[in-house]
């Protein structure tokens, strides 16, 4: 084997090693951040999962399954700016969590120009509701549920009128966001939020898949196949619009 052949052979080994390292990094990203990018002839999509409890300003105990908003926000910025990603698939199975963090994520997704589709599996509860409706189109599995209830706070609360005003304004932000990004009216959503008798010793409403669609909260029932099909449709439509502009 001459020197030139050795160099070519070594380059082949280096390239193979780089590919293997890239694959390892991708697997680690899926494990740690719950994200993956899928490339097909139909388009390149980024899959982002929101599972467990949404962790915001307060760090939750290590035994809690969490989605950290400081991990999600940079991903959304990268997705919006990337020329290689055509759309976002958001998969939710969350009990809710930090209201401000969840609403911040929902606002960012809603403001993205790229096609986006959400899929609620298991549950999309509490602040998970605004996140589910923040995409261009939303799906919910027939067996999945969504819990709609007033804003709550754990721990010590200062008993002054200003505290109530803060909660009332924060709650109104959630109501208006959901009404703006879905087919449900603010009055209907507010009535579901404040409904008594449906939750034991509590206030609120639990909606199953078909009910969420009936109220106009979610666009359609379906699973992964339907969500991907719709996302590819939106990507194709976006590409055609861009071609026409050019």
Backbone torsions as a table, in degrees:
resi	resn	phi	psi	omega
1	UNK	NA	122.6	-179.5
2	UNK	-80.9	175.6	-175.0
3	UNK	-62.2	-40.5	-179.0
4	UNK	-62.4	-43.9	178.4
5	UNK	-63.2	-38.3	178.7
6	UNK	-62.5	-43.0	-179.9
7	UNK	-62.5	-45.3	178.7
8	UNK	-61.8	-43.3	180.0
9	UNK	-62.9	-44.5	179.5
10	UNK	-64.3	-38.5	176.9
11	UNK	-61.3	-39.4	177.8
12	UNK	-61.6	-40.8	178.5
13	UNK	-65.7	-41.5	179.5
14	UNK	-63.6	-45.2	179.3
15	UNK	-61.5	-42.3	179.2
16	UNK	-63.8	-38.7	179.5
17	UNK	-66.2	-39.4	178.4
18	UNK	-62.4	-44.8	178.9
19	UNK	-60.2	-44.8	179.5
20	UNK	-63.1	-41.0	178.4
21	UNK	-65.0	-39.4	177.2
22	UNK	-61.6	-41.6	179.1
23	UNK	-65.0	-39.9	177.9
24	UNK	-63.1	-42.5	178.8
25	UNK	-62.4	-39.1	180.0
26	UNK	-65.3	-42.3	178.2
27	UNK	-63.1	-41.8	179.3
28	UNK	-63.7	-39.6	178.3
29	UNK	-62.9	-40.9	178.9
30	UNK	-63.6	-42.5	-179.3
31	UNK	-66.8	-46.5	-172.6
32	UNK	-83.1	-42.0	-172.6
33	UNK	-111.1	-7.8	179.1
34	UNK	65.0	42.0	179.9
35	UNK	-133.0	155.9	177.5
36	UNK	-158.8	146.2	176.3
37	UNK	-110.6	127.5	-178.1
38	UNK	-113.8	127.0	-179.5
39	UNK	-112.0	124.9	175.7
40	UNK	-136.5	175.3	178.2
41	UNK	-67.4	-19.6	179.3
42	UNK	-80.0	-22.3	-178.8
43	UNK	150.9	168.3	178.6
44	UNK	-103.4	123.0	-178.7
45	UNK	-119.5	148.9	177.1
46	UNK	-109.2	123.8	179.6
47	UNK	-98.1	122.0	179.7
48	UNK	-119.7	126.6	-179.3
49	UNK	-107.3	139.4	173.4
50	UNK	-120.2	107.2	-175.7
51	UNK	-127.5	159.1	178.5
52	UNK	68.5	-136.2	-177.7
53	UNK	-105.8	138.2	179.6
54	UNK	-79.8	114.7	-177.9
55	UNK	-90.4	128.5	-178.2
56	UNK	-116.9	-112.8	-174.5
57	UNK	-75.6	-23.5	-178.9
58	UNK	-110.0	130.0	178.7
59	UNK	-74.8	126.8	-177.9
60	UNK	-85.2	160.7	179.3
61	UNK	-57.2	149.5	-175.5
62	UNK	-61.9	-23.1	-179.5
63	UNK	-78.0	-11.4	178.5
64	UNK	-78.9	135.2	172.6
65	UNK	-80.5	119.0	-172.8
66	UNK	-131.0	157.7	167.1
67	UNK	-116.6	116.6	-175.1
68	UNK	-88.4	127.1	-174.6
69	UNK	-68.4	-23.8	177.0
70	UNK	-72.7	-14.0	172.9
71	UNK	-86.6	-34.6	-174.1
72	UNK	-76.4	-44.0	-174.4
73	UNK	-59.6	-47.0	177.0
74	UNK	-61.8	-33.2	177.6
75	UNK	-63.1	-42.1	-179.3
76	UNK	-64.9	-38.8	176.5
77	UNK	-63.3	-44.5	-179.8
78	UNK	-64.1	-40.1	179.3
79	UNK	-63.2	-44.6	-178.5
80	UNK	-64.0	-38.1	-175.5
81	UNK	-87.2	-19.5	-175.7
82	UNK	-71.6	134.4	176.9
83	UNK	-85.0	-9.9	-177.4
84	UNK	-95.4	-11.3	-179.8
85	UNK	-106.7	127.7	-176.1
86	UNK	-98.1	-25.8	-176.8
87	UNK	-160.8	167.1	-177.7
88	UNK	-120.0	128.7	171.9
89	UNK	-108.9	115.7	-178.7
90	UNK	-104.5	117.5	179.5
91	UNK	-108.4	125.3	-174.9
92	UNK	-117.4	132.9	166.9
93	UNK	-148.7	79.8	-170.2
94	UNK	-131.5	148.3	176.6
95	UNK	-90.6	-2.8	-176.8
96	UNK	107.3	-150.2	-180.0
97	UNK	146.9	-141.8	-177.8
98	UNK	-61.9	119.8	-174.2
99	UNK	-64.6	-49.0	-177.9
100	UNK	-64.8	-39.9	179.1
101	UNK	-66.2	-45.5	179.5
102	UNK	-63.0	-41.0	179.9
103	UNK	-69.2	-35.1	177.4
104	UNK	-63.4	-42.9	177.9
105	UNK	-63.5	-44.8	-180.0
106	UNK	-61.1	-42.1	179.2
107	UNK	-62.9	-40.7	-179.6
108	UNK	-65.9	-42.6	179.6
109	UNK	-64.4	-42.4	-179.1
110	UNK	-63.9	-28.6	-177.4
111	UNK	-89.3	-1.8	-179.8
112	UNK	-72.7	144.2	-179.4
113	UNK	-85.8	-19.4	-176.3
114	UNK	-80.3	151.6	177.4
115	UNK	-57.4	141.2	-179.4
116	UNK	-146.2	142.7	179.0
117	UNK	-136.5	137.5	176.9
118	UNK	-110.6	152.4	177.4
119	UNK	-136.7	117.8	178.7
120	UNK	-92.7	117.4	176.9
121	UNK	-118.2	134.1	-179.1
122	UNK	77.6	-76.7	179.6
123	UNK	-158.8	148.7	173.3
124	UNK	-133.0	74.9	-169.2
125	UNK	-94.2	159.1	170.9
126	UNK	54.0	-122.1	-179.3
127	UNK	-70.5	-7.5	172.8
128	UNK	-68.4	-20.8	179.6
129	UNK	-64.8	-52.5	176.1
130	UNK	-58.3	-34.5	179.3
131	UNK	-67.0	-38.0	-179.5
132	UNK	-65.7	-34.7	-177.1
133	UNK	-92.0	-1.0	-174.9
134	UNK	-75.2	-17.8	-178.6
135	UNK	-82.8	171.3	-178.4
136	UNK	-67.3	-29.5	178.3
137	UNK	-147.7	145.5	-175.8
138	UNK	-129.1	144.2	175.9
139	UNK	-125.4	155.0	172.8
140	UNK	-139.8	136.6	176.5
141	UNK	-67.5	143.5	-178.5
142	UNK	-54.8	-32.2	-177.9
143	UNK	-88.6	-6.7	-177.5
144	UNK	-76.5	159.1	179.8
145	UNK	-130.2	157.1	175.5
146	UNK	-133.2	126.2	179.2
147	UNK	-101.5	123.0	179.1
148	UNK	-111.3	119.2	-178.9
149	UNK	-149.2	164.1	178.3
150	UNK	-63.9	161.2	178.5
151	UNK	-66.5	137.3	179.8
152	UNK	-124.9	162.8	177.7
153	UNK	-137.3	131.1	175.2
154	UNK	-90.1	148.1	177.0
155	UNK	93.8	-163.0	-175.0
156	UNK	-73.6	137.3	177.5
157	UNK	-122.3	132.0	177.4
158	UNK	-78.0	119.7	-174.6
159	UNK	-81.0	70.4	178.3
160	UNK	-130.2	157.9	-178.9
161	UNK	-56.8	-32.7	-178.8
162	UNK	-62.6	-32.6	178.6
163	UNK	-64.4	-44.0	178.3
164	UNK	-62.8	-41.9	179.5
165	UNK	-61.1	-41.6	179.5
166	UNK	-61.0	-47.2	179.6
167	UNK	-62.2	-41.1	-177.9
168	UNK	-64.3	-42.4	179.8
169	UNK	-69.4	-40.3	177.8
170	UNK	-63.6	-41.3	178.8
171	UNK	-64.1	-39.0	180.0
172	UNK	-67.0	-34.5	176.1
173	UNK	-60.7	-42.9	179.4
174	UNK	-65.2	-45.6	-179.0
175	UNK	-59.7	-48.7	-177.5
176	UNK	-66.1	-36.8	179.0
177	UNK	-64.6	-46.3	-179.1
178	UNK	-63.1	-44.0	-179.4
179	UNK	-64.1	-36.9	-179.0
180	UNK	-70.4	-32.7	-173.2
181	UNK	-106.5	13.5	175.6
182	UNK	-145.8	-175.4	-178.4
183	UNK	-94.5	0.2	-179.9
184	UNK	-83.0	144.6	178.2
185	UNK	-82.1	157.3	179.4
186	UNK	-63.3	-34.0	179.9
187	UNK	-67.1	-44.0	-180.0
188	UNK	-66.2	-43.7	-179.7
189	UNK	-63.5	-40.6	179.8
190	UNK	-65.2	-37.9	179.8
191	UNK	-67.7	-36.9	176.4
192	UNK	-67.1	-36.9	-179.6
193	UNK	-65.9	-36.3	-174.6
194	UNK	-103.5	11.4	-178.1
195	UNK	-69.0	135.8	179.0
196	UNK	-105.9	155.1	174.4
197	UNK	93.9	-15.1	-178.3
198	UNK	-89.5	-35.6	175.7
199	UNK	-103.5	132.8	-177.1
200	UNK	-60.3	123.6	178.4
201	UNK	53.4	34.8	-176.8
202	UNK	-152.6	-179.4	179.3
203	UNK	-123.7	134.7	178.9
204	UNK	141.8	-174.0	-176.1
205	UNK	-141.1	140.5	172.7
206	UNK	-107.4	124.2	178.8
207	UNK	-111.6	131.9	172.3
208	UNK	-86.5	171.6	-174.0
209	UNK	-45.2	-58.6	-178.1
210	UNK	-61.8	-37.4	179.5
211	UNK	-65.7	-40.0	178.8
212	UNK	-61.4	-37.2	177.9
213	UNK	-71.9	-41.1	-179.2
214	UNK	-60.6	-39.5	179.0
215	UNK	-76.5	-10.0	-179.5
216	UNK	85.4	9.2	179.3
217	UNK	-71.7	-44.1	178.3
218	UNK	-115.6	147.8	-175.2
219	UNK	-72.6	-40.4	-174.3
220	UNK	-159.6	156.0	172.0
221	UNK	-88.2	149.6	-179.9
222	UNK	166.3	-178.9	-179.8
223	UNK	-124.3	-155.0	-175.3
224	UNK	-62.6	-42.3	-178.5
225	UNK	-59.7	-47.1	-179.0
226	UNK	-65.9	-39.6	-179.3
227	UNK	-64.7	-43.9	179.2
228	UNK	-65.9	-41.6	179.5
229	UNK	-60.2	-43.7	179.6
230	UNK	-66.6	-40.6	-179.7
231	UNK	-63.6	-42.5	178.5
232	UNK	-65.8	-33.5	175.5
233	UNK	-63.3	-44.6	179.9
234	UNK	-66.6	-37.1	177.7
235	UNK	-64.5	-43.6	179.3
236	UNK	-62.8	-41.0	178.6
237	UNK	-64.3	-41.1	179.0
238	UNK	-63.4	-41.4	179.7
239	UNK	-64.6	-40.2	179.5
240	UNK	-66.0	-40.9	178.4
241	UNK	-62.2	-42.0	179.8
242	UNK	-66.1	-39.1	179.1
243	UNK	-64.6	-39.8	-180.0
244	UNK	-66.3	-36.3	179.1
245	UNK	-67.5	-35.3	180.0
246	UNK	-77.5	NA	NA
